[in-house]
Amino acid sequence: HSVGRTGTVTPVANLEPVEVTGVIVKRATLHNYDELTKKWVKEWDYVFVMRAGEVIPEIVSVITEVRDGTEKDIKIPDNCPICQTQLEQDDGKVAIYCPNSHCPAKIQWQFEMFVGKQGMNIDGLGEKQIELFVERGWVTDFSSFYDIGTYKEEILKIEWYKEKSVNNLLDAIELSRQTTLERVFTAIWIANVGKKTARLLAKRVIEKNTWDLLDAIFLI
């Protein structure tokens, strides 16, 4: 049960490694629990897998004729698998989601998007590094990424970091300050705001000098 950056919980299948169009696949999405039910997927099933658009692995169907009775029904979770908050579902919607704004999974996703190539593009900050920095309290919000330099001596004590790699990371953080407002809007992940909308928001703020709009957005 995977928790995404918006808190949506989705079923993800862990597979025995299998080659699909030249790529070894170990995980496949089921998108939502309605699809899991419709496809009648159980734990320990044998399944047909494809890569949607030659990219995203997904389960096409179950090979029901090879079931031997050891398969188990998959229970839709009532609580977030990460923070244990009771999950919610909006009327008329398929998705179930974690409403906890402090859920570690949501925060991890949002931080990864913030430093990613479409966001602030900070080279050297990946999933493992962010998880560690959050765990140690060095990163608590978006702005705290720009204070990482104060922990340089502590970072150097981490096994895989050397002087050069730490300096490269700090240089990348400083370089990311030279960016566009459009990228900032994309990086901070405002609900329903993608690259195109971020571009329009940035243009509106700059052309109309509507910095009150910027304040309002950051208060959301």
C-alpha positions in Angstrom: 0.0 0.0 0.0 1.8 3.1 -1.3 1.2 6.6 -0.1 1.7 9.3 -2.7 2.6 13.0 -2.3 -1.1 14.0 -2.1 -1.7 11.3 0.5 -3.6 9.0 -2.0 -3.1 5.4 -1.0 -2.7 2.9 -3.9 -2.1 -0.8 -4.1 1.3 -1.7 -5.6 2.2 -5.3 -6.5 5.7 -6.6 -5.5 6.6 -9.2 -8.1 9.1 -11.8 -8.7 11.5 -10.1 -11.1 10.4 -10.5 -14.7 11.6 -9.1 -18.0 9.0 -6.9 -19.8 10.1 -5.4 -23.1 13.7 -5.5 -22.2 13.3 -4.1 -18.6 13.4 -6.1 -15.4 10.2 -5.3 -13.5 9.8 -5.9 -9.7 6.8 -3.7 -9.0 3.6 -2.9 -10.8 0.8 -0.4 -10.1 -2.9 -1.3 -9.7 -3.8 2.5 -9.7 -6.7 2.2 -7.1 -8.6 -0.4 -5.1 -11.6 -0.4 -7.4 -9.3 -1.7 -10.1 -7.8 -4.3 -7.7 -11.3 -5.6 -7.1 -12.4 -5.6 -10.7 -9.3 -7.5 -11.7 -9.8 -9.8 -8.7 -6.1 -9.7 -7.8 -5.0 -11.7 -4.7 -1.8 -12.0 -2.8 0.5 -14.7 -4.3 -1.4 -14.6 -7.7 0.3 -15.2 -11.0 -0.5 -12.2 -13.3 0.1 -10.8 -16.8 2.2 -7.6 -16.7 2.8 -5.0 -19.3 4.4 -1.6 -19.4 1.8 1.0 -20.2 3.2 3.3 -22.9 6.3 1.2 -22.7 7.0 2.9 -19.4 4.9 2.2 -16.3 4.5 -1.5 -15.3 0.9 -2.5 -14.6 -1.0 -5.7 -14.0 -3.2 -6.5 -17.0 -5.0 -9.6 -15.6 -4.8 -12.5 -13.2 -4.0 -16.1 -14.4 -6.8 -17.6 -12.4 -6.5 -21.1 -13.8 -3.2 -21.7 -11.9 -4.6 -20.7 -8.4 -4.1 -23.4 -5.9 -6.0 -22.0 -2.9 -3.0 -20.5 -1.1 -3.9 -17.0 -2.5 -5.1 -14.4 0.0 -7.7 -11.6 -0.5 -6.2 -8.1 -0.2 -7.9 -6.0 2.4 -8.4 -2.4 1.6 -6.7 -0.5 4.5 -8.7 1.6 6.9 -5.6 3.5 8.2 -2.6 5.1 6.5 0.1 2.4 6.3 2.7 5.0 7.2 1.2 7.2 10.0 -1.9 5.2 10.9 -4.2 8.1 10.4 -7.8 7.0 9.5 -8.1 7.2 5.7 -10.8 9.2 4.0 -12.7 9.1 0.7 -14.6 12.0 -0.8 -18.1 11.4 -2.1 -18.2 10.2 -5.7 -14.4 9.7 -5.7 -12.5 6.4 -6.1 -9.3 7.4 -4.3 -8.8 6.9 -0.6 -6.3 9.2 1.0 -4.5 10.1 4.2 -5.7 13.6 5.5 -2.7 14.0 7.8 -0.7 17.0 6.4 2.3 15.8 8.6 2.3 12.2 7.2 6.0 11.3 6.7 5.2 9.8 3.3 3.5 12.9 2.0 6.3 15.1 3.3 9.0 12.9 1.7 7.2 13.0 -1.7 6.9 16.8 -1.5 10.5 17.3 -0.6 11.6 15.0 -3.4 9.5 17.1 -5.8 10.9 20.3 -4.4 14.5 19.3 -5.1 13.8 17.5 -8.3 14.6 18.5 -11.9 11.3 20.1 -12.5 11.5 22.0 -9.2 14.6 23.6 -7.7 16.9 21.0 -9.5 19.3 20.4 -6.6 21.7 17.8 -7.8 22.9 15.4 -5.1 19.6 15.3 -3.1 17.7 12.0 -3.7 15.3 9.9 -1.8 17.9 8.4 0.5 19.6 11.7 1.4 16.2 13.5 2.0 15.0 10.6 4.2 18.2 10.8 6.3 18.2 14.6 6.6 14.6 14.6 7.7 15.3 11.9 10.2 18.1 13.9 11.7 16.0 17.1 11.8 18.2 19.0 9.4 15.3 19.4 6.9 11.9 20.3 8.3 10.4 22.4 5.5 11.3 23.8 2.0 13.4 26.7 3.3 15.5 24.5 5.6 17.2 23.0 2.5 19.0 26.3 2.3 20.4 25.9 5.8 22.0 22.4 5.2 25.4 24.1 5.0 25.2 24.7 8.8 25.4 20.9 9.2 28.4 20.3 7.0 30.6 18.8 9.8 27.8 16.4 10.7 27.2 15.4 7.1 31.0 14.7 6.7 30.6 12.0 9.4 28.2 10.1 7.2 29.9 7.1 5.6 29.1 7.9 2.0 29.9 11.6 2.1 33.4 13.0 1.4 34.6 16.6 1.4 34.1 16.9 -2.4 30.6 15.4 -2.5 29.4 17.7 0.4 30.9 20.7 -1.3 29.2 19.7 -4.6 25.9 19.4 -2.8 26.2 22.8 -1.1 27.2 24.4 -4.5 24.1 22.8 -6.1 21.9 24.3 -3.3 23.4 27.7 -3.8 23.0 27.4 -7.6 19.3 26.6 -7.2 18.7 30.1 -5.8 19.2 31.4 -9.3 15.9 30.1 -10.6 12.5 31.3 -11.9 9.3 32.0 -10.1 7.7 29.4 -12.3 10.0 26.7 -11.0 9.3 27.8 -7.4 5.6 27.4 -8.0 6.2 23.9 -9.5 8.6 23.0 -6.7 6.4 23.8 -3.7 3.7 21.6 -5.1 0.4 23.5 -5.0 -2.6 21.2 -5.5 -3.8 21.2 -9.2 -0.8 23.4 -10.3 1.4 21.8 -12.9 4.1 23.4 -15.1 1.6 25.3 -17.3 -0.4 26.8 -14.5 2.8 27.6 -12.6 4.0 29.5 -15.7 0.7 31.5 -15.8 0.8 32.2 -12.1 4.4 33.5 -12.3 3.6 35.6 -15.3 0.6 37.1 -13.5 2.6 38.0 -10.4 5.5 39.6 -12.4 3.4 41.4 -15.0 0.7 42.7 -12.7 3.0 43.1 -9.7 0.4 41.2 -7.7 2.7 40.1 -4.9 -0.4 39.8 -2.7 -1.3 36.8 -4.9 2.1 35.3 -4.1 1.5 35.8 -0.4 -1.9 34.1 -0.6 -0.5 31.1 -2.5 2.2 30.6 0.2 -0.5 30.7 2.9 -2.5 27.9 1.3 
